[in-house]
Every structure is written in structure tokens, then in C-alpha cells.
Amino acid sequence: MIKIQFNNADVKDIGFGLNINGKSLSSIISRVLGTGVGEDNYGLVNRTGKTFNSNSCDVIVTIIPHDTPDTIIVDGDEKNLEEYLQEKEEVYNEQSKKETGEEQEEA
């Protein structure tokens, strides 16, 4: 069993995957499993040539922000996190439709 735990970590995700203390979670896991070693200048893991495969493997990812409740404050207004995320997804979908011209085709 491999357990990776970071306490009081600096965690960021800007849409390209989770970074913990400046390193991608994917690269950290690859390095722990021995399938990758170090990172190149672009943050990509250099492969070792080894592989990892399991047909029966439990993977548990738990993110517990110390300062983030189940609400979010946007422009001074406290909102339910799930409702806020739903609204953001709807805005994104509408914007995507406009950009791809789907909205015009549906009319």
C-alpha cells in the first residue's frame, strides 16, 4: 500500500490538474510508483520505462481545505457551492454554444 499525504500543502488547480507544493499530482504519483523520475522544463515526468498496472486497485483522493466551507463568497455574496458551480457550468455551456455557433443552428 502506498499512502501519499501532504499536510498544510500549497494546492492549486487552474484547469490543468492539481499541483501540490508546485508539483503536479500526476508527476508525484508517477515518481512514487517508479514509472517516472524528475520533471523536465515543462513539468512533465521523465519516464523510467517501468509500468504500473492493477486490475483491482483502490485509489482514494481526499482534499480537505482548511479554509473553505461548503459555501463560496463571490463579489461579497456568500453562495451555496453546488449552486454556484451549477451556474458557472451553465454560463460556460452557453458561451461554448455561442462560440461554436450551435445556438444559431438550433434557432
Secondary structure, DSSP 8 states (H G I E B T S, - for coil): ------SS--EE-SSS--EETTEEHHHHHHHHHTSEEEE-TTS-EEE-S-----SS---------SS--SEEEETTEEEEHHHHHHHHHHHHHHHHHHHHTHHHHH-
